[in-house]
Amino acid sequence: MRTKRQTTLDRLPQPGEDIQADASVVAQLAALQRMSVNDLKKKWEELLGNPAPNNARAFLELRISWRIQELTYGGLSRDTRRTLELLADETEGKISRKPMVNDPRNPLPGTRLIREWEGVEHTVTVLKDGYEWEGRTYRSLSAVARTITGVNWNGFRFFALNGVRRKG
């Protein structure tokens, strides 16, 4: 049986929980500002394991700063990384990964979503692998909402599916 103390020791500290870790991170970040671009490129290779992609000081400092904090406090969760990858694919129009059909906010295939926008009623049909609106298939509700409105919308919010969870 694990004690509370053992569980705490097994996980990385969060900012503000460990004064020594916080002081170390702050000192390392301050040191970056005093480094030359060549020193930053060496630090990049040390922390990221590959050559720096360019000589842009601001970019190098930002990415190295992120890596220092990631190593000290931990990185993004697996679910967050997966969501970001899926969003990037959607933005770039790639279909290399499966869509997030397991998102409990997604209605069951066959469901019709109806939304009035600027006096026009829009009907979207939920498909197994996307959404159909006006004879066209979209990978996400956000893409449908963007096409309807001309601006970026969270599709779940646009179709009033916030907080709605599918059962089963």
N, C-alpha and C positions, 0 to 999 in steps of 0.2 A: 504494500500500500504506500502511495506517495504522500508525503506531507506537503503542506502549503509551501514551505521553504524550498523543497526540492523542485516543485513545479516552477517557482519563481526563478530559480537558478538555471533551469533548462531553456528558458526563453530569452530572447534578446531584450534589452531595456528599451523603453519608449523614451522619447525626449522628455526631460524633466524628472525622470525616475532615478537616474544615476548621475550624480554630480561629476564624477570622474570621467564618465563617457561623454557627457555634455562638454566638459572642459577640453577634452581631447579633440572632439569634433570642431569646436570653435577655434582652437589653436591651428588645426590643419587647414581650415577654411581661410583663416587670416593669412597663413603662410602662402597660400595660392596667390593672393593679391601681390605679394612681394616677388614672385617668381617671374623669370623671363619666359618668353614663349617657348624657347628651347627646353627650359626646365619643365614647363607644363606638358610639353610633348613627351618628355621622359616619364613624368608622373603618370600620364595617360597610359603609356605602355605598361608601366608597373601595375597599375590598378585594373586596367581593362584587358591587358594581354594581347593587344594588337596596336599597330601604328596609328597615331592620331590622324584623322582624316583631312585636317586642314590646319592653317596657322591662325585662325580667328580666335583671338585671346578670350573674348566673351564666351564663345561657344565652349572652348576648352575648360575654362573655369567653371562654367555652369555644369557641364557633364561630369567633370571630376568631383565637384562638390556633391552632386547627386550620388556618385559612387561611394564617396567617403561615408555619407550618411546611410546609404544602403548597407554597407558592410558593418556599420556600427549598430544600426537600429533594425535592420532587416528591410527587404524590398517589398514590392507589391505582392499581394496574395495571388494565388494561381487563378482564382476566379476573376480578379481584376485584370490580370494580364490577358486572359482569354477574352474578356469583354472588349478590351482595348484593341486586340488583334482583329476581332470580328468587326468592330466599328471602322477600323482602318481599311479592312477589306471592302466593306460596304461603301465607304467614301471613294475608294479607288476603283470600284466596280469589279473587284475580283470575286470569283466564286470558288476559290481554292479550299475554303473550309466550309463545314456544314453550318447552316444558320442556327441561331439559338432557339430551336423549336421547343426546348425544355423549359423556357422561361414561363413561369406560372401565370404571367399576365397575358400570354397569348391565348386568345379564345380557340376553341376547338375548330378544326377544319369544317367548312360549311357554314360557319356563323357569318351573318351579314351585319356589318357595322354601318350605321346611318348617321351622317353628320351634315348639318346645314351650315353652309359657309357663304356669306354675302348673298343670302336669299336663294341659293341653289342647294338642293339636296343631293348629297353624294353618298353612294352605296358602295361599300368595299366588301368583297367576299374573302373570307379567310381560307387559304389553301393549305395543303400539307407542308409546302415548302415556300410559302410566300403569301402575297395578297394580290387580288385582282381588282382593278378599278378601270372602268371604261374600256374593257377588252385588253388591257395591258397588265402584265405581271410585274410586281415589285417585290424586292427582297425584304423590305421592312415597312412598317407603318409610317415611320418617319419620312421615308422616300415618297410615300403616297401623300402625306400631309404637305410636304415641301412642293410637290407638283400642283396640288390644289391651291395652296396659298401663295406660292412664290417666295416664301421665306422658310428658314429652318424652324422646325417644330419637333418636339418630342412627340412621336406618333401615339404613344399611350395616353399622353395628356390631351392631344388634339381630339382623339376619339373617346375621351372620358373613361379610360381604362385604368387610371391611377388607383392603386390600392386594391384593384380587383384581382383576386387570385382564383385560378381555375382549380377545381377539386379533382383529385385523381390524376 
